[in-house]
């Protein structure tokens, strides 16, 4: 029921002048921070060694939702970032994974690739790189855009709300971390290991802004030449002081297996890749973001602006070492310092009370099997894709349908794609083939379940939490015929160039659990324990600013943020 004008005036008179002003003035800047692979418990776990101005400030002075979980099953980077941007799961926004198979193109597709556009040329350095994430090798060309996202983003709706007076930007070390958050109407920048600078595509710009060229030409990363990643504190102060990394293997020559980790000279072919594997990449990202704030005068032109920053170092460090490691601990302590410096800069230039800060993550992370087994559990393990060939699976399919290995078109964990043309040529029912293969896959050790596309489309899924998350991850035309779920603590080592310790991407709680924190903007600190989802962030921002919700949004408005 609406308040009468008299009631509104009475209510306003009961508020202090400061409170009345706070509720009627929109923030000058929405700063959305995403920490890649930040499982929800990790900030609290390491807070004793943190400053008071980074994570601790957010945890204590912000509204901390301590029970936030994604509601989709394939907890990969692009899936989480687009969920944050759109307030929706893949079933609505279409981003089912870092890679999917496109039956029209007859090839695998990288999530933000777009062959209609190209990376804008910028200055080149002598650096080379190896891919830390083999999924990006799938992309055709280096063109990037958000056109594969089947929903508008919060950034899109903010820019549209006032005819472009609000501006939106996104910065990340990863291309998909930036493109996803910028949406169609924002501007995205990501780091290029090949050039040693930040780049964008001609989807966003015809030419680089002058300040971007200046930043790239300054060769900011050369300050790390011949430096090394060393422990920030005395070793005995760390929770995981005895958890050194001893299993790391890589193609990168001279990368140590324990602290200190040298970056090598800037002329070293894999210099920028070395930075990616360390907290240095977050420092580089933050410096570029601060330059963007200054150069674009964010929050200083009378309308609410939006800046998304995605920090990627934690994801790479966790992949290589696991979240319960000395490397991951020191990495988050260094990120804490980066956040403290960034928030201090925002306070100086815009004002923390004029800035609404949102921090979350794109997904969580499982502990390395070696860490779990060292504490007495024996079920954690790696799963080799070759196991899918075990138990005579191809022979059984041949016996049942007259189709052997050739019916298996493509596998991109967790989606298995079948050759529909061959199945139709045999006059077979695709649903029957799917169900036969899924039943055989479910018998393989390490596989928890195998769900078929037909069962999802026909509504024949079991009434379980995991099944619902798989449904939420299904998008017709992109998802596979069979969706594999591995047992808790079991996952595929999907990296060719690196032997990794931890791989996310499951529907289990360690991968769905992330922090959701709102701070600044005169919010008062509180911890909320009811279960929420990161999908709630985008509609909450929309409600607070009075703009249209993203078109596919399924999240709910968080009353602690929008209600005085």
For each residue, the residues with C-beta under 8 A, 3 or more apart:
1:
2:
3: 7 8 11
4: 7 8
5: 8 9
6: 9 10
7: 3 4 10 11
8: 3 4 5 11 12
9: 5 6 12 13
10: 6 7 13 14
11: 3 7 8 14 15
12: 8 9 15 20
13: 9 10
14: 10 11
15: 11 12 19 20 23 564
16: 19 20
17: 20 21
18: 21 22
19: 15 16 22 23 564
20: 12 15 16 17 23 24
21: 17 18 24 25
22: 18 19 25 353 521 522
23: 15 19 20 564
24: 20 21
25: 21 22
26: 304 544 545
27: 30 304 354 355 356 520 521 545
28: 299 300 304 305 350 351 354 355
29: 298 299 304 305 306 307 346 350 354 355 356
30: 27 158 304 305 306 307 355 356 358 541 545
31: 307 309 346 355 356 357 358 520
32: 84 181 306 307 308 309 358 359 360 537
33: 308 309 310 311 339 357 358 359 360
34: 80 81 84 172 177 181 308 309 310 311 359 360 361 362
35: 38 310 311 314 335 359 360 361
36: 77 174 177 310 311 312 313 314 315 361 362 363
37: 314 315 318 319 323 361 362 363 364 365 504
38: 35 42 43 314 332 360 361 364 514 515
39: 42 323 361 364 365 510 513 514
40: 66 67 68 361 364 513 514 515
41: 44 45 513
42: 38 39 45 46 323 328 332
43: 38 46 47 50 55 58 59 332 515
44: 41 47 59
45: 41 42 239
46: 42 43 49 50 239 329 332 333 336
47: 43 44 50 55 56 59
48:
49: 46 233 237 238 333
50: 43 46 47 54 55 56 333 336
51: 54 56 336 337 340
52: 56 57
53: 56 57 339 340 343 344
54: 50 51 57 58 335 336 337 338 339 340 343
55: 43 47 50 58 59 332 336 339
56: 47 50 51 52 53 59 60 336
57: 52 53 54 60 61 62 340 343 519
58: 43 54 55 61 62 64 339 357 359 517 519
59: 43 44 47 55 56 62 64 517
60: 56 57 525
61: 57 58 519 523 524 525
62: 57 58 59 357 359 517 518 519 520 523 525
63: 517 518 519 523 524 525 526 528 558 560 561
64: 58 59 515 516 517 525 526 527 528
65: 68 515 516 517 528 532 558
66: 40 515 527 528 529
67: 40 528 529 530 531 532
68: 40 65 360 513 514 515 516 531 532 533 534
69: 509 512 513 514 531 533
70: 75 80 83 89 363 469 511 512 514 533 534 535
71: 89 468 469 472 512 533 535
72: 75 79 83 89 90 91 469 472 473 507
73: 414 466 469 470 472 473 483 485 506 507
74: 79 90 96 97 414 473 505 507
75: 70 72 79 80 362 363 364 504 505 506 507 511 512
76: 79 80 97 98 362 363 504 505
77: 36 80 81 98 133 174 176 177 315 362 363
78: 81 82 95 97 98 111 112 176 180
79: 72 74 75 76 82 83 90 95 96 97 98 362 363 473
80: 34 70 75 76 77 83 84 361 362 363 514 534
81: 34 77 78 84 85 176 177 180 181 310 362
82: 78 79 85 86 90 93 95 149 151 153 180
83: 70 72 79 80 86 87 88 89 90 93 362 534 535
84: 32 34 80 81 87 180 181 360 362 534 537 538
85: 81 82 149 153 154 155 180 181 183 308 538 550
86: 82 83 92 93 149 151 152 153 154 538 550 551 552 553
87: 83 84 154 535 536 537 538 539 542 549 550 552 553 554 555
88: 83 91 92 93 151 535 538 550 552 553 554 555
89: 70 71 72 83 92 93 472 473 535 554
90: 72 74 79 82 83 93 94 95 96 97 472 473 474 475
91: 72 88 471 472 473 474 475
92: 86 88 89 150 151 552 553 554
93: 82 83 86 88 89 90 149 150 151 552
94: 90 148 149 150 151 475 478
95: 78 79 82 90 111 148 149 180 475
96: 74 79 90 100 415 473 474 475 478 479
97: 74 76 78 79 90 100 111 412 414 415
98: 76 77 78 79 110 111 133 135 176
99: 108 109 110 111 135 138 412
100: 96 97 108 109 111 412 415 478 479 480
101: 107 108 109 409 410 412 415 417 478 480
102: 105 106 107 108 109 478
103: 106 417 420 477
104:
105: 102 109
106: 102 103
107: 101 102 140
108: 99 100 101 102 138 410 412
109: 99 100 101 102 105 113 138 139 140 148
110: 98 99 113 135 136 138 139 140
111: 78 95 97 98 99 100 148 176
112: 78 144 145 146 148 175 176 179 180
113: 109 110 138 139 140 141 143 144
114: 117 143 144 145 147 148 201 203
115: 140 141 143
116: 143 145
117: 114 143 144 145 201 202 203
118: 141 142 143 201 202
119: 142 143 144 192 199 200 201 202
120: 199 200 201 202 205 207 208
121:
122: 192 195 197 199 208 212 213 216
123: 195 197 213 216 217
124: 194 195
125: 195 196 197 219 266
126: 267
127: 193 194 195 196 266 269 270 271 272
128: 193 194 269 270 273
129: 193 194 270 272 273 276
130: 251 252 270 273 497
131: 134 136 137 497
132: 273 276 277 316 319 495 497 498
133: 77 98 136 174 495
134: 131 137 494 495 496 497
135: 98 99 110 138 494
136: 110 131 133 139 175
137: 131 134
138: 99 108 109 110 113 135
139: 109 110 113 136 142
140: 107 109 110 113 115
141: 113 115 118
142: 118 119 139 201
143: 113 114 115 116 117 118 119 201 202 203
144: 112 113 114 117 119 175 179 188 190 200 201 203
145: 112 114 116 117 148 179 201 203
146: 112 149 153 179 180 182 183 184 188 203
147: 114 184
148: 94 95 109 111 112 114 145
149: 82 85 86 93 94 95 146 153 180 183 184
150: 92 93 94 475 552
151: 82 86 88 92 93 94 550 551 552 553
152: 86 156 157 183 184 550 551 552
153: 82 85 86 146 149 156 157 180 181 182 183 184 186 538 550
154: 85 86 87 157 158 183 306 537 538 541 542 547 550
155: 85 158 159 168 170 181 182 183 185 186 306 308
156: 152 153 159 160 168 183 184 185 186 550
157: 152 153 154 160 161 542 547 548 549 550
158: 30 154 155 161 166 168 304 306 541 545 547
159: 155 156 162 164 166 167 168 185 186
160: 156 157 163 164 185 547 548
161: 157 158 166 545 546 547 548
162: 159 165 166 303
163: 160
164: 159 160 167 185
165: 162 301 302 303
166: 158 159 161 162 303 304 305 306
167: 159 164 186 187 296 298 301 305 306
168: 155 156 158 159 182 183 185 186 187 305 306 307 308
169: 182 186 187 188 189 292 296 298 305 306 307 308
170: 155 177 178 179 180 181 182 186 187 188 189 307 308 309 310
171: 178 188 189 190 198 285 288 289 292 307 308 309 310
172: 34 175 176 177 178 181 188 189 190 191 285 308 309 310 311 312
173: 177 190 191 276 281 282 284 285 310 311 312 313
174: 36 77 133 177 178 190 191 310 312
175: 112 136 144 172 178 179 188 190
176: 77 78 81 98 111 112 172 179 180
177: 34 36 77 81 170 172 173 174 180 181 190 310 312 362
178: 170 171 172 174 175 181 182 188 189 190 308 310
179: 112 144 145 146 170 175 176 182 188 190
180: 78 81 82 84 85 95 112 146 149 153 170 176 177 183
181: 32 34 81 84 85 153 155 170 172 177 178 186 188 308 310
182: 146 153 155 168 169 170 178 179 186 187 188 204 308
183: 85 146 149 152 153 154 155 156 168 180 186
184: 146 147 149 152 153 156
185: 155 156 159 160 164 168
186: 153 155 156 159 167 168 169 170 181 182 183 306 308
187: 167 168 169 170 182 200 204 205
188: 144 146 169 170 171 172 175 178 179 181 182 200 201 204
189: 169 170 171 172 178 198 199 200 212 288 292
190: 144 171 172 173 174 175 177 178 179 198 199 200
191: 172 173 174 197 198 199 272 281 284 285
192: 119 122 195 196 197 198 199
193: 127 128 129 196 272 273 276
194: 124 127 128 129 272
195: 122 123 124 125 127 192 199 216
196: 125 127 192 193 216 219 221 266 271 272
197: 122 123 125 191 192 215 216 221
198: 171 189 190 191 192 212 215 216 288
199: 119 120 122 189 190 191 192 195
200: 119 120 144 187 188 189 190 204 205 208 212
201: 114 117 118 119 120 142 143 144 145 188 204
202: 117 118 119 120 143 205 206
203: 114 117 143 144 145 146
204: 182 187 188 200 201
205: 120 187 200 202 208 209
206: 202
207: 120
208: 120 122 200 205 212 213 216
209: 205 212 213 295 296
210: 213 214
211: 214 215 291 292 295 296
212: 122 189 198 200 208 209 215 216
213: 122 123 208 209 210 216 217
214: 210 211 217 218
215: 197 198 211 212 218 220 288 291
216: 122 123 195 196 197 198 208 212 213 219
217: 123 213 214
218: 214 215
219: 125 196 216 222 266
220: 215 223 284 287 288
221: 196 197 224 266 271 272 275 280 284
222: 219 225 266
223: 220 227
224: 221 227 263 266 271 275 280
225: 222 263 264 265 266 271
226: 262 263 264 265 266
227: 223 224 262 263
228: 260 261 262 263
229: 259 260 261 263 278 279 280
230: 259 260
231: 234 235 238 259 260 326 330
232: 330 333 334 337
233: 49 237 238 330 333
234: 231 237
235: 231 238 241 326
236: 241
237: 49 233 234 241
238: 49 231 233 235 241 326 329 330
239: 45 46 329
240: 243 324 325 326 328 329
241: 235 236 237 238 326
242:
243: 240 324 325 326 371
244: 257 258 259 325 326
245: 248 257 258 320 321 325 326 327 501
246: 257 258
247: 370 499 501
248: 245 255 257 320 321 499 501
249: 498 499
250: 255 497 498 499
251: 130 497 498
252: 130 255 270 273 274
253: 270
254: 262 264
255: 248 250 252 261 262 274 277
256: 259 260 261 262
257: 244 245 246 248
258: 244 245 246
259: 229 230 231 244 256 326 327 330
260: 228 229 230 231 256
261: 228 229 255 256 274 277 278
262: 226 227 228 254 255 256 274
263: 224 225 226 227 228 229 268 271 274 275 278 280
264: 225 226 254 268 270 271 274
265: 225 226 268 271
266: 125 127 196 219 221 222 224 225 226 271
267: 126 271
268: 263 264 265 271 274
269: 127 128
270: 127 128 129 130 252 253 264 273 274
271: 127 196 221 224 225 263 264 265 266 267 268 274 275
272: 127 129 191 193 194 196 221 275 276
273: 128 129 130 132 193 252 270 276 277
274: 252 255 261 262 263 264 268 270 271 277 278
275: 221 224 263 271 272 278 280 281 284
276: 129 132 173 193 272 273 281 312 313 316
277: 132 255 261 273 274 316 317 320
278: 229 261 263 274 275 281 313 317 331
279: 229 282 283 313 317 330 331 334 335 338
280: 221 224 229 263 275 283 284 313
281: 173 191 275 276 278 284 285 312 313 316
282: 173 279 285 286 311 312 313 314 334 335 338
283: 279 280 286 287 334 338
284: 173 191 220 221 275 280 281 287 288
285: 171 172 173 191 281 282 288 289 309 310 311 312
286: 282 283 289 290 309 311 338 341 342
287: 220 283 284 290 291
288: 171 189 198 215 220 284 285 291 292
289: 171 285 286 292 293 307 309 342
290: 286 287 293 294 342 345
291: 211 215 287 288 294 295
292: 169 171 189 211 288 289 295 296 298 307
293: 289 290 296 298 299 307 345 346 349 350
294: 290 291 297 349
295: 209 211 291 292
296: 167 169 209 211 292 293 305
297: 294 300 301
298: 29 167 169 292 293 305 307 350
299: 28 29 293 304 305 349 350 354 355
300: 28 297 349 350
301: 165 167 297 305
302: 165
303: 162 165 166
304: 26 27 28 29 30 158 166 299 545
305: 28 29 30 166 167 168 169 296 298 299 301
306: 29 30 32 154 155 158 166 167 168 169 186
307: 29 30 31 32 168 169 170 171 289 292 293 298
308: 32 33 34 85 155 168 169 170 171 172 178 181 182 186
309: 31 32 33 34 170 171 172 285 286 289 342
310: 33 34 35 36 81 170 171 172 173 174 177 178 181 285 362
311: 33 34 35 36 172 173 282 285 286 314 335 338
312: 36 172 173 174 177 276 281 282 285 315 316
313: 36 173 276 278 279 280 281 282 316 317 331 335
314: 35 36 37 38 282 311 317 318 328 331 332 335
315: 36 37 77 312 318 319
316: 132 276 277 281 312 313 319 320
317: 277 278 279 313 314 320 321 325 327 328 331
318: 37 314 315 321 322 323 328 365 501 502
319: 37 132 315 316 495 498 500 501 502 503
320: 245 248 277 316 317 327 498 500 501
321: 245 248 317 318 325 326 327 328 368 501 502
322: 318 325 328 365 367 368 370 371 501 502
323: 37 39 42 318 328 365 366 367 502
324: 240 243 328 367 368 371
325: 240 243 244 245 317 321 322 328 329 368 371 501
326: 231 235 238 240 241 243 244 245 259 321 329 330
327: 245 259 317 320 321 330 331
328: 42 240 314 317 318 321 322 323 324 325 331 332
329: 46 238 239 240 325 326 332 333
330: 231 232 233 238 259 279 326 327 333 334
331: 278 279 313 314 317 327 328 334 335
332: 38 42 43 46 55 314 328 329 335 336
333: 46 49 50 232 233 329 330 336 337
334: 232 279 282 283 330 331 337 338
335: 35 54 279 282 311 313 314 331 332 338 339
336: 46 50 51 54 55 56 332 333 339 340
337: 51 54 232 333 334 340 341
338: 54 279 282 283 286 311 334 335 341 342
339: 33 53 54 55 58 335 336 342 343
340: 51 53 54 57 336 337 343 344
341: 286 337 338 344 345
342: 286 289 290 309 338 339 345 346
343: 53 54 57 339 340 346 347 352 357
344: 53 340 341 347 348
345: 290 293 341 342 348 349
346: 29 31 293 342 343 349 350 351 352 355 357
347: 343 344 350 351 352 355
348: 344 345
349: 293 294 299 300 345 346
350: 28 29 293 298 299 300 346 347 354 355
351: 28 346 347 354 355
352: 343 346 347 355 357 520 521
353: 22 520 521 522
354: 27 28 29 299 350 351 520 521
355: 27 28 29 30 31 299 346 347 350 351 352 520 521
356: 27 29 30 31 518 520 521 523 541 544
357: 31 33 58 62 343 346 352 517 518 519 520 521
358: 30 31 32 33 516 517 518 537 541
359: 32 33 34 35 58 62 515 516 517 519
360: 32 33 34 35 38 68 84 514 515 516 517 534 537
361: 34 35 36 37 38 39 40 80 364 514 515 534
362: 34 36 37 75 76 77 79 80 81 83 84 177 310 514
363: 36 37 70 75 76 77 79 80 504 505 511 512 514
364: 37 38 39 40 75 361 504 509 510 511 512 513 514
365: 37 39 318 322 323 502 504 510 511
366: 323 489 491 502 503 504 506 508 510 511
367: 322 323 324 371 372 380 489 502 510
368: 321 322 324 325 371 372 501 502
369: 372 373 380 381 382 489
370: 247 322 373 374 501
371: 243 322 324 325 367 368 374 375
372: 367 368 369 375 377 380 489
373: 369 370 376 377 378 380
374: 370 371
375: 371 372
376: 373
377: 372 373 380 489
378: 373
379: 487 488 489 490
380: 367 369 372 373 377 489 490
381: 369 446 489 490
382: 369 490 491 492 493
383: 387 446 486 490 491 492 493
384: 387 492 493
385: 388 411 413 492
386: 389 390
387: 383 384 390 444 445 446
388: 385 393 411 416 441 444
389: 386 393 394
390: 386 387 393 444
391: 396 440 443 444
392: 395 396
393: 388 389 390 396 397 437 440 441
394: 389 397 398 404 405 408
395: 392 398 399 404
396: 391 392 393 399 400 440
397: 393 394 400 401 403 404 407 433 436 437 440
398: 394 395 401 402 403 404
399: 395 396
400: 396 397 436
401: 397 398 407 423 426 428 433 436
402: 398 426
403: 397 398 406 407 419 422 423 426 428 433
404: 394 395 397 398 407
405: 394 408
406: 403 419 422
407: 397 401 403 404 418 419 422 423 433
408: 394 405 411 416 417 418 419
409: 101 417 418 419
410: 101 108 416 417 480
411: 385 388 408 415 416 417
412: 97 99 100 101 108 415 417 480
413: 385 484 492 494 505
414: 73 74 97 480 483 484 485 486 505
415: 96 97 100 101 411 412 479 480 481 482 483 484
416: 388 408 410 411 437 441 480 481 482 483 484
417: 101 103 408 409 410 411 412 480 481
418: 407 408 409 423 430 433 434 437 480 481 482
419: 403 406 407 408 409 422 423
420: 103 423 424 430
421: 424 425
422: 403 406 407 419 425 426
423: 401 403 407 418 419 420 426 428 430 433
424: 420 421 427 428 430
425: 421 422
426: 401 402 403 422 423
427: 424
428: 401 403 423 424 432 433
429: 432 433
430: 418 420 423 424 433 434 454 481
431: 434 435 452 454 458
432: 428 429 435 436
433: 397 401 403 407 418 423 428 429 430 436 437
434: 418 430 431 437 438 452 453 454 481 482
435: 431 432 438 439 452 454 455
436: 397 400 401 432 433 439 440
437: 393 397 416 418 433 434 440 441 450 481 482
438: 434 435 441 442 450 451 452 482
439: 435 436 442 443 450
440: 391 393 396 397 436 437 443 444
441: 388 393 416 437 438 444 447 450 482 484
442: 438 439 447 449 450
443: 391 439 440 447
444: 387 388 390 391 440 441 447
445: 387
446: 381 383 387 486 487 490
447: 441 442 443 444 450 484 485 486 487
448: 466 485 486 487 488
449: 442 466 467 484 485
450: 437 438 439 441 442 447 482 483 484 485
451: 438 455 456 461 467 470 482 483 485
452: 431 434 435 438 455 456 481 482 483
453: 434 456 457 474 476 479 480 481 482 483
454: 430 431 434 435 457 458 460
455: 435 451 452 458 460 461
456: 451 452 453 459 460 461 470 471 474 479 483
457: 453 454 474 476
458: 431 454 455
459: 456
460: 454 455 456
461: 451 455 456 467 468 470 471
462: 467
463: 467
464: 467 468
465: 468 469 507
466: 73 448 449 469 470 485 507
467: 449 451 461 462 463 464 470 471
468: 71 461 464 465 471 472
469: 70 71 72 73 465 466 472 473 507 512
470: 73 451 456 461 466 467 473 474 483 485 507
471: 91 456 461 467 468 474
472: 71 72 73 89 90 91 468 469
473: 72 73 74 79 89 90 91 96 469 470 479 483
474: 90 91 96 453 456 457 470 471 479 483
475: 90 91 94 95 96 150 478 479
476: 453 457 479
477: 103
478: 94 96 100 101 102 475
479: 96 100 415 453 456 473 474 475 476 483
480: 100 101 410 412 414 415 416 417 418 453 483
481: 415 416 417 418 430 434 437 452 453
482: 415 416 418 434 437 438 441 450 451 452 453
483: 73 414 415 416 450 451 452 453 456 470 473 474 479 480
484: 413 414 415 416 441 447 449 450
485: 73 414 447 448 449 450 451 466 470 506 507
486: 383 414 446 447 448 490 491 492 506
487: 379 446 447 448 490
488: 379 448 506 508 510
489: 366 367 369 372 377 379 380 381
490: 379 380 381 382 383 446 486 487
491: 366 382 383 486 503 504 505 506
492: 382 383 384 385 413 486 503
493: 382 383 384 499 500 503
494: 134 135 413 503
495: 132 133 134 319 498 499 500 503
496: 134
497: 130 131 132 134 250 251
498: 132 249 250 251 319 320 495
499: 247 248 249 250 493 495
500: 319 320 493 495 503
501: 245 247 248 318 319 320 321 322 325 368 370
502: 318 319 321 322 323 365 366 367 368
503: 319 366 491 492 493 494 495 500
504: 37 75 76 363 364 365 366 491 511
505: 74 75 76 363 413 414 491 511
506: 73 75 366 485 486 488 491 510 511
507: 72 73 74 75 465 466 469 470 485 511 512
508: 366 488 511 512
509: 69 364 512 513
510: 39 364 365 366 367 488 506 513
511: 70 75 363 364 365 366 504 505 506 507 508
512: 69 70 71 75 363 364 469 507 508 509
513: 39 40 41 68 69 364 509 510
514: 38 39 40 68 69 70 80 360 361 362 363 364 534
515: 38 40 43 64 65 66 68 359 360 361
516: 64 65 68 358 359 360 532 534 536 537
517: 58 59 62 63 64 65 357 358 359 360
518: 62 63 356 357 358 521 523 540 558 560 561
519: 57 58 61 62 63 357 359 523
520: 27 31 62 352 353 354 355 356 357 523
521: 22 27 352 353 354 355 356 357 518
522: 22 353
523: 61 62 63 356 518 519 520 561
524: 61 63
525: 60 61 62 63 64
526: 63 64 560
527: 64 66
528: 63 64 65 66 67 532 560
529: 66 67
530: 67
531: 67 68 69
532: 65 67 68 516 528 536 556 558
533: 68 69 70 71 536 555
534: 68 70 80 83 84 360 361 514 516 537 555
535: 70 71 83 87 88 89 538 539 553 554 555
536: 87 516 532 533 539 540 555 556 557 558
537: 32 84 87 154 358 360 516 534 540 541 555
538: 84 85 86 87 88 153 154 535 541 542 549 550 553 555
539: 87 535 536 542 543 549 550 553 555 556 557
540: 518 536 537 543 544 555 557 558 561 562
541: 30 154 158 356 358 537 538 544 545
542: 87 154 157 538 539 545 546 547 548 549 550 553
543: 539 540 546 549 557 562
544: 26 356 540 541 561 562
545: 26 27 30 158 161 304 541 542
546: 161 542 543
547: 154 157 158 160 161 542
548: 157 160 161 542
549: 87 157 538 539 542 543 553
550: 85 86 87 88 151 152 153 154 156 157 538 539 542 553
551: 86 151 152
552: 86 87 88 92 93 150 151 152
553: 86 87 88 92 151 535 538 539 542 549 550
554: 87 88 89 92 535
555: 87 88 533 534 535 536 537 538 539 540
556: 532 536 539
557: 536 539 540 543 561 562
558: 63 65 518 532 536 540 561 562
559: 562 563
560: 63 518 526 528 563
561: 63 518 523 540 544 557 558
562: 540 543 544 557 558 559
563: 559 560
564: 15 19 23
